[in-house]
C-alpha cells in the first residue's frame, strides 16, 4: 500500500501470495484490476491514513515501496500512516518500507538535471527545505511541439527519524539496507529499505 496500478501486487499473487492492494486513485485501481483479480488478489480503494476496520491484525506483511510515503501536507499524517501499518499487521508481522534517504539524497543533491527517452526531453528543478524536510520537484517535458509541467512534494526522512516514527507506532526496525541490495544502509545511500517488526 499504496498499490498504484498493481505491478507488485500482481506479481506477488502470481508467486502464490494472498494479496490485498490499497490505493486512493480510481484511475490506477482500474488499471490494476485490468491486470486481473481473483481469490488471492483483491483491490480496495481507500486512504492509507484510515484503512478498512476489518483489516485489523490481518496481514503478515505490509509493503510500502518506491517512495510512497511522505506526500501528505503535515508530518502528523505520516505518523497516522505508520500507526495504520501497525494496526493491520498481525503480532510479529513485518513492514517492508522503501524510499528515499534524506541523508543520501542531500549528500548528492542535484538542483537541476535533464535526460531524453526516445523523443521526449525531461527536465527537473529541485528545492529542499531543511526545516520541514520537504523536497519540491518541478518537472517539464517536451516531445515535438507538445509540452507539459508537473510539480510534486515529498517529505524526506532520515533512517533514525523513521525508526523513531515506527517505534512510536509499535514497529521496531530490525534491518536497514542500501535500497534493494543486501548492502547495509550508509550515510550516502540515496535509497533505503527498512524492515520493521510489530511488537
ChimeraX commands (.cxc) that place a marker at each C-alpha (Angstrom):
marker #1 position 0.00,0.00,0.00 radius 0.5
marker #1 position -0.39,2.12,-1.88 radius 0.5
marker #1 position -0.63,-0.36,-4.72 radius 0.5
marker #1 position -0.96,2.02,-7.66 radius 0.5
marker #1 position -1.53,0.11,-10.89 radius 0.5
marker #1 position -0.85,-3.24,-9.25 radius 0.5
marker #1 position 2.55,-4.12,-10.71 radius 0.5
marker #1 position 3.87,-5.62,-7.50 radius 0.5
marker #1 position 0.56,-6.92,-6.17 radius 0.5
marker #1 position 0.00,-8.89,-9.38 radius 0.5
marker #1 position 3.48,-10.43,-9.32 radius 0.5
marker #1 position 3.15,-11.37,-5.65 radius 0.5
marker #1 position -0.20,-13.05,-6.30 radius 0.5
marker #1 position 1.32,-14.95,-9.25 radius 0.5
marker #1 position 4.09,-16.11,-6.89 radius 0.5
marker #1 position 1.46,-17.65,-4.60 radius 0.5
marker #1 position 0.91,-14.94,-2.00 radius 0.5
marker #1 position -2.54,-13.83,-0.81 radius 0.5
marker #1 position -2.57,-10.11,-1.62 radius 0.5
marker #1 position -4.69,-7.05,-0.85 radius 0.5
marker #1 position -3.81,-3.80,-2.60 radius 0.5
marker #1 position -5.00,-0.40,-1.37 radius 0.5
marker #1 position -4.88,2.87,-3.28 radius 0.5
marker #1 position -6.80,6.16,-3.33 radius 0.5
marker #1 position -6.71,6.61,-7.12 radius 0.5
marker #1 position -9.69,5.23,-9.02 radius 0.5
marker #1 position -7.73,5.51,-12.27 radius 0.5
marker #1 position -4.76,3.48,-11.04 radius 0.5
marker #1 position -7.02,0.87,-9.44 radius 0.5
marker #1 position -8.85,0.47,-12.77 radius 0.5
marker #1 position -5.51,-0.33,-14.43 radius 0.5
marker #1 position -4.66,-2.74,-11.59 radius 0.5
marker #1 position -7.96,-4.59,-11.94 radius 0.5
marker #1 position -7.43,-4.95,-15.71 radius 0.5
marker #1 position -4.25,-6.90,-14.89 radius 0.5
marker #1 position -6.51,-9.39,-13.13 radius 0.5
marker #1 position -8.04,-10.16,-9.76 radius 0.5
marker #1 position -9.08,-13.38,-8.06 radius 0.5
marker #1 position -9.36,-15.20,-4.74 radius 0.5
marker #1 position -5.72,-14.40,-3.92 radius 0.5
marker #1 position -5.66,-10.82,-5.31 radius 0.5
marker #1 position -8.07,-8.08,-4.27 radius 0.5
marker #1 position -8.00,-4.31,-4.66 radius 0.5
marker #1 position -9.64,-1.76,-2.36 radius 0.5
marker #1 position -9.99,1.98,-2.79 radius 0.5
marker #1 position -9.03,3.75,0.40 radius 0.5
marker #1 position -6.80,6.13,2.30 radius 0.5
marker #1 position -3.56,4.91,3.91 radius 0.5
marker #1 position -4.34,7.08,6.92 radius 0.5
marker #1 position -7.53,5.11,7.65 radius 0.5
marker #1 position -7.53,1.62,6.21 radius 0.5
marker #1 position -10.61,-0.62,6.45 radius 0.5
marker #1 position -11.51,-1.51,10.03 radius 0.5
marker #1 position -11.87,-5.19,9.03 radius 0.5
marker #1 position -8.14,-5.29,8.27 radius 0.5
marker #1 position -7.10,-5.04,11.93 radius 0.5
marker #1 position -4.42,-7.67,12.63 radius 0.5
marker #1 position -4.99,-9.29,9.24 radius 0.5
marker #1 position -1.62,-9.21,7.46 radius 0.5
marker #1 position 1.70,-10.92,7.96 radius 0.5
marker #1 position 3.47,-8.31,5.80 radius 0.5
marker #1 position 2.85,-4.74,4.69 radius 0.5
marker #1 position 4.78,-3.36,1.71 radius 0.5
marker #1 position 5.30,0.37,1.17 radius 0.5
marker #1 position 7.58,0.67,-1.85 radius 0.5
marker #1 position 9.19,3.20,-4.17 radius 0.5
marker #1 position 8.90,6.37,-2.08 radius 0.5
marker #1 position 5.17,6.06,-1.41 radius 0.5
marker #1 position 5.42,7.84,1.95 radius 0.5
marker #1 position 5.75,11.48,2.93 radius 0.5
marker #1 position 3.33,13.06,0.43 radius 0.5
marker #1 position 0.83,14.34,2.99 radius 0.5
marker #1 position 0.84,18.00,3.99 radius 0.5
marker #1 position 1.71,17.53,7.66 radius 0.5
marker #1 position 4.16,15.08,9.29 radius 0.5
marker #1 position 1.42,14.04,11.76 radius 0.5
marker #1 position -0.32,12.39,8.81 radius 0.5
marker #1 position 2.77,10.28,8.14 radius 0.5
marker #1 position 2.61,9.20,11.80 radius 0.5
marker #1 position -1.04,8.18,11.24 radius 0.5
marker #1 position 0.05,6.04,8.28 radius 0.5
marker #1 position 2.70,4.35,10.45 radius 0.5
marker #1 position 0.05,3.57,13.09 radius 0.5
marker #1 position -2.18,2.10,10.37 radius 0.5
marker #1 position 0.68,-0.09,9.15 radius 0.5
marker #1 position 0.98,-1.44,12.69 radius 0.5
marker #1 position -2.79,-1.82,13.19 radius 0.5
marker #1 position -3.29,-4.03,10.14 radius 0.5
marker #1 position -0.27,-6.26,10.90 radius 0.5
marker #1 position -0.51,-9.43,12.94 radius 0.5
marker #1 position 1.68,-9.62,16.06 radius 0.5
marker #1 position 5.18,-10.38,14.77 radius 0.5
marker #1 position 4.20,-9.15,11.29 radius 0.5
marker #1 position 6.71,-7.28,9.13 radius 0.5
marker #1 position 6.68,-3.88,7.44 radius 0.5
marker #1 position 8.95,-3.56,4.42 radius 0.5
marker #1 position 9.46,0.13,3.70 radius 0.5
marker #1 position 11.41,1.51,0.76 radius 0.5
marker #1 position 12.04,5.15,-0.09 radius 0.5
marker #1 position 14.47,8.00,-0.37 radius 0.5
marker #1 position 17.03,8.53,2.37 radius 0.5
marker #1 position 17.31,12.19,3.32 radius 0.5
marker #1 position 20.99,11.81,4.22 radius 0.5
marker #1 position 21.94,10.25,0.90 radius 0.5
marker #1 position 19.74,12.48,-1.26 radius 0.5
marker #1 position 21.27,15.56,0.35 radius 0.5
marker #1 position 24.80,14.17,0.02 radius 0.5
marker #1 position 24.30,14.00,-3.77 radius 0.5
marker #1 position 21.74,16.78,-4.20 radius 0.5
marker #1 position 21.20,17.91,-7.80 radius 0.5
marker #1 position 19.38,21.20,-8.16 radius 0.5
marker #1 position 18.73,20.55,-11.87 radius 0.5
marker #1 position 19.09,17.79,-14.40 radius 0.5
marker #1 position 17.63,16.63,-17.70 radius 0.5
marker #1 position 17.51,13.49,-19.82 radius 0.5
marker #1 position 15.98,12.14,-23.02 radius 0.5
marker #1 position 13.94,8.98,-23.58 radius 0.5
marker #1 position 13.07,8.14,-27.17 radius 0.5
marker #1 position 11.82,11.51,-28.50 radius 0.5
marker #1 position 10.93,13.14,-25.17 radius 0.5
marker #1 position 13.10,15.60,-23.24 radius 0.5
marker #1 position 12.59,15.72,-19.46 radius 0.5
marker #1 position 13.98,18.39,-17.12 radius 0.5
marker #1 position 13.70,18.76,-13.36 radius 0.5
marker #1 position 14.38,21.54,-10.87 radius 0.5
marker #1 position 14.56,20.68,-7.18 radius 0.5
marker #1 position 14.35,22.69,-3.98 radius 0.5
marker #1 position 14.83,21.36,-0.47 radius 0.5
marker #1 position 13.59,22.96,2.74 radius 0.5
marker #1 position 15.83,21.64,5.55 radius 0.5
marker #1 position 13.41,22.70,8.29 radius 0.5
marker #1 position 10.36,20.83,7.01 radius 0.5
marker #1 position 12.37,18.16,5.18 radius 0.5
marker #1 position 10.23,18.75,2.09 radius 0.5
marker #1 position 11.73,18.23,-1.36 radius 0.5
marker #1 position 9.88,20.03,-4.17 radius 0.5
marker #1 position 10.39,18.70,-7.69 radius 0.5
marker #1 position 9.24,20.67,-10.74 radius 0.5
marker #1 position 9.25,18.59,-13.91 radius 0.5
marker #1 position 8.91,19.74,-17.51 radius 0.5
marker #1 position 8.70,17.58,-20.61 radius 0.5
marker #1 position 8.77,18.29,-24.32 radius 0.5
marker #1 position 8.00,15.98,-27.24 radius 0.5
marker #1 position 7.96,17.78,-30.57 radius 0.5
marker #1 position 5.56,20.71,-30.16 radius 0.5
marker #1 position 3.89,19.20,-27.09 radius 0.5
marker #1 position 4.99,20.23,-23.59 radius 0.5
marker #1 position 3.83,19.66,-20.02 radius 0.5
marker #1 position 4.63,20.56,-16.44 radius 0.5
marker #1 position 4.20,18.78,-13.12 radius 0.5
marker #1 position 5.11,19.58,-9.54 radius 0.5
marker #1 position 5.21,17.29,-6.53 radius 0.5
marker #1 position 6.43,17.48,-2.96 radius 0.5
marker #1 position 7.66,14.77,-0.67 radius 0.5
marker #1 position 8.92,14.82,2.90 radius 0.5
marker #1 position 12.25,13.04,3.16 radius 0.5
marker #1 position 13.23,11.22,6.34 radius 0.5
marker #1 position 16.47,10.00,7.83 radius 0.5
marker #1 position 16.59,6.35,8.85 radius 0.5
marker #1 position 16.84,7.34,12.51 radius 0.5
marker #1 position 13.73,9.56,12.33 radius 0.5
marker #1 position 11.75,6.83,10.57 radius 0.5
marker #1 position 12.87,4.29,13.17 radius 0.5
marker #1 position 11.54,6.64,15.88 radius 0.5
marker #1 position 8.27,7.20,13.99 radius 0.5
marker #1 position 7.77,3.46,13.51 radius 0.5
marker #1 position 8.72,2.69,17.13 radius 0.5
marker #1 position 6.04,5.13,18.31 radius 0.5
marker #1 position 3.56,3.04,16.30 radius 0.5
marker #1 position 4.81,-0.27,17.77 radius 0.5
marker #1 position 7.09,-1.26,14.88 radius 0.5
marker #1 position 10.75,-1.98,15.62 radius 0.5
marker #1 position 13.22,-1.51,12.75 radius 0.5
marker #1 position 15.44,-4.60,12.70 radius 0.5
marker #1 position 17.33,-4.13,9.42 radius 0.5
marker #1 position 18.31,-1.23,7.15 radius 0.5
marker #1 position 19.64,-1.75,3.62 radius 0.5
marker #1 position 21.07,0.38,0.82 radius 0.5
marker #1 position 17.98,0.31,-1.40 radius 0.5
marker #1 position 17.11,-3.08,-2.89 radius 0.5
marker #1 position 20.56,-4.53,-2.24 radius 0.5
marker #1 position 21.92,-6.70,0.56 radius 0.5
marker #1 position 24.42,-3.94,1.47 radius 0.5
marker #1 position 23.86,-2.16,4.79 radius 0.5
marker #1 position 22.47,1.37,4.74 radius 0.5
marker #1 position 25.17,4.07,4.61 radius 0.5
marker #1 position 25.03,7.82,5.09 radius 0.5
marker #1 position 25.48,8.24,1.33 radius 0.5
marker #1 position 22.72,5.75,0.34 radius 0.5
marker #1 position 20.15,7.68,-1.70 radius 0.5
marker #1 position 17.54,4.94,-1.15 radius 0.5
marker #1 position 16.86,2.83,1.90 radius 0.5
marker #1 position 14.92,-0.31,2.61 radius 0.5
marker #1 position 13.84,-0.79,6.23 radius 0.5
marker #1 position 12.48,-4.00,7.74 radius 0.5
marker #1 position 10.38,-3.40,10.88 radius 0.5
marker #1 position 8.54,-5.93,13.03 radius 0.5
marker #1 position 5.35,-5.40,15.01 radius 0.5
marker #1 position 5.98,-5.95,18.72 radius 0.5
marker link #1:1,2 radius 0.2
marker link #1:2,3 radius 0.2
marker link #1:3,4 radius 0.2
marker link #1:4,5 radius 0.2
marker link #1:5,6 radius 0.2
marker link #1:6,7 radius 0.2
marker link #1:7,8 radius 0.2
marker link #1:8,9 radius 0.2
marker link #1:9,10 radius 0.2
marker link #1:10,11 radius 0.2
marker link #1:11,12 radius 0.2
marker link #1:12,13 radius 0.2
marker link #1:13,14 radius 0.2
marker link #1:14,15 radius 0.2
marker link #1:15,16 radius 0.2
marker link #1:16,17 radius 0.2
marker link #1:17,18 radius 0.2
marker link #1:18,19 radius 0.2
marker link #1:19,20 radius 0.2
marker link #1:20,21 radius 0.2
marker link #1:21,22 radius 0.2
marker link #1:22,23 radius 0.2
marker link #1:23,24 radius 0.2
marker link #1:24,25 radius 0.2
marker link #1:25,26 radius 0.2
marker link #1:26,27 radius 0.2
marker link #1:27,28 radius 0.2
marker link #1:28,29 radius 0.2
marker link #1:29,30 radius 0.2
marker link #1:30,31 radius 0.2
marker link #1:31,32 radius 0.2
marker link #1:32,33 radius 0.2
marker link #1:33,34 radius 0.2
marker link #1:34,35 radius 0.2
marker link #1:35,36 radius 0.2
marker link #1:36,37 radius 0.2
marker link #1:37,38 radius 0.2
marker link #1:38,39 radius 0.2
marker link #1:39,40 radius 0.2
marker link #1:40,41 radius 0.2
marker link #1:41,42 radius 0.2
marker link #1:42,43 radius 0.2
marker link #1:43,44 radius 0.2
marker link #1:44,45 radius 0.2
marker link #1:45,46 radius 0.2
marker link #1:46,47 radius 0.2
marker link #1:47,48 radius 0.2
marker link #1:48,49 radius 0.2
marker link #1:49,50 radius 0.2
marker link #1:50,51 radius 0.2
marker link #1:51,52 radius 0.2
marker link #1:52,53 radius 0.2
marker link #1:53,54 radius 0.2
marker link #1:54,55 radius 0.2
marker link #1:55,56 radius 0.2
marker link #1:56,57 radius 0.2
marker link #1:57,58 radius 0.2
marker link #1:58,59 radius 0.2
marker link #1:59,60 radius 0.2
marker link #1:60,61 radius 0.2
marker link #1:61,62 radius 0.2
marker link #1:62,63 radius 0.2
marker link #1:63,64 radius 0.2
marker link #1:64,65 radius 0.2
marker link #1:65,66 radius 0.2
marker link #1:66,67 radius 0.2
marker link #1:67,68 radius 0.2
marker link #1:68,69 radius 0.2
marker link #1:69,70 radius 0.2
marker link #1:70,71 radius 0.2
marker link #1:71,72 radius 0.2
marker link #1:72,73 radius 0.2
marker link #1:73,74 radius 0.2
marker link #1:74,75 radius 0.2
marker link #1:75,76 radius 0.2
marker link #1:76,77 radius 0.2
marker link #1:77,78 radius 0.2
marker link #1:78,79 radius 0.2
marker link #1:79,80 radius 0.2
marker link #1:80,81 radius 0.2
marker link #1:81,82 radius 0.2
marker link #1:82,83 radius 0.2
marker link #1:83,84 radius 0.2
marker link #1:84,85 radius 0.2
marker link #1:85,86 radius 0.2
marker link #1:86,87 radius 0.2
marker link #1:87,88 radius 0.2
marker link #1:88,89 radius 0.2
marker link #1:89,90 radius 0.2
marker link #1:90,91 radius 0.2
marker link #1:91,92 radius 0.2
marker link #1:92,93 radius 0.2
marker link #1:93,94 radius 0.2
marker link #1:94,95 radius 0.2
marker link #1:95,96 radius 0.2
marker link #1:96,97 radius 0.2
marker link #1:97,98 radius 0.2
marker link #1:98,99 radius 0.2
marker link #1:99,100 radius 0.2
marker link #1:100,101 radius 0.2
marker link #1:101,102 radius 0.2
marker link #1:102,103 radius 0.2
marker link #1:103,104 radius 0.2
marker link #1:104,105 radius 0.2
marker link #1:105,106 radius 0.2
marker link #1:106,107 radius 0.2
marker link #1:107,108 radius 0.2
marker link #1:108,109 radius 0.2
marker link #1:109,110 radius 0.2
marker link #1:110,111 radius 0.2
marker link #1:111,112 radius 0.2
marker link #1:112,113 radius 0.2
marker link #1:113,114 radius 0.2
marker link #1:114,115 radius 0.2
marker link #1:115,116 radius 0.2
marker link #1:116,117 radius 0.2
marker link #1:117,118 radius 0.2
marker link #1:118,119 radius 0.2
marker link #1:119,120 radius 0.2
marker link #1:120,121 radius 0.2
marker link #1:121,122 radius 0.2
marker link #1:122,123 radius 0.2
marker link #1:123,124 radius 0.2
marker link #1:124,125 radius 0.2
marker link #1:125,126 radius 0.2
marker link #1:126,127 radius 0.2
marker link #1:127,128 radius 0.2
marker link #1:128,129 radius 0.2
marker link #1:129,130 radius 0.2
marker link #1:130,131 radius 0.2
marker link #1:131,132 radius 0.2
marker link #1:132,133 radius 0.2
marker link #1:133,134 radius 0.2
marker link #1:134,135 radius 0.2
marker link #1:135,136 radius 0.2
marker link #1:136,137 radius 0.2
marker link #1:137,138 radius 0.2
marker link #1:138,139 radius 0.2
marker link #1:139,140 radius 0.2
marker link #1:140,141 radius 0.2
marker link #1:141,142 radius 0.2
marker link #1:142,143 radius 0.2
marker link #1:143,144 radius 0.2
marker link #1:144,145 radius 0.2
marker link #1:145,146 radius 0.2
marker link #1:146,147 radius 0.2
marker link #1:147,148 radius 0.2
marker link #1:148,149 radius 0.2
marker link #1:149,150 radius 0.2
marker link #1:150,151 radius 0.2
marker link #1:151,152 radius 0.2
marker link #1:152,153 radius 0.2
marker link #1:153,154 radius 0.2
marker link #1:154,155 radius 0.2
marker link #1:155,156 radius 0.2
marker link #1:156,157 radius 0.2
marker link #1:157,158 radius 0.2
marker link #1:158,159 radius 0.2
marker link #1:159,160 radius 0.2
marker link #1:160,161 radius 0.2
marker link #1:161,162 radius 0.2
marker link #1:162,163 radius 0.2
marker link #1:163,164 radius 0.2
marker link #1:164,165 radius 0.2
marker link #1:165,166 radius 0.2
marker link #1:166,167 radius 0.2
marker link #1:167,168 radius 0.2
marker link #1:168,169 radius 0.2
marker link #1:169,170 radius 0.2
marker link #1:170,171 radius 0.2
marker link #1:171,172 radius 0.2
marker link #1:172,173 radius 0.2
marker link #1:173,174 radius 0.2
marker link #1:174,175 radius 0.2
marker link #1:175,176 radius 0.2
marker link #1:176,177 radius 0.2
marker link #1:177,178 radius 0.2
marker link #1:178,179 radius 0.2
marker link #1:179,180 radius 0.2
marker link #1:180,181 radius 0.2
marker link #1:181,182 radius 0.2
marker link #1:182,183 radius 0.2
marker link #1:183,184 radius 0.2
marker link #1:184,185 radius 0.2
marker link #1:185,186 radius 0.2
marker link #1:186,187 radius 0.2
marker link #1:187,188 radius 0.2
marker link #1:188,189 radius 0.2
marker link #1:189,190 radius 0.2
marker link #1:190,191 radius 0.2
marker link #1:191,192 radius 0.2
marker link #1:192,193 radius 0.2
marker link #1:193,194 radius 0.2
marker link #1:194,195 radius 0.2
marker link #1:195,196 radius 0.2
marker link #1:196,197 radius 0.2
marker link #1:197,198 radius 0.2
marker link #1:198,199 radius 0.2
view
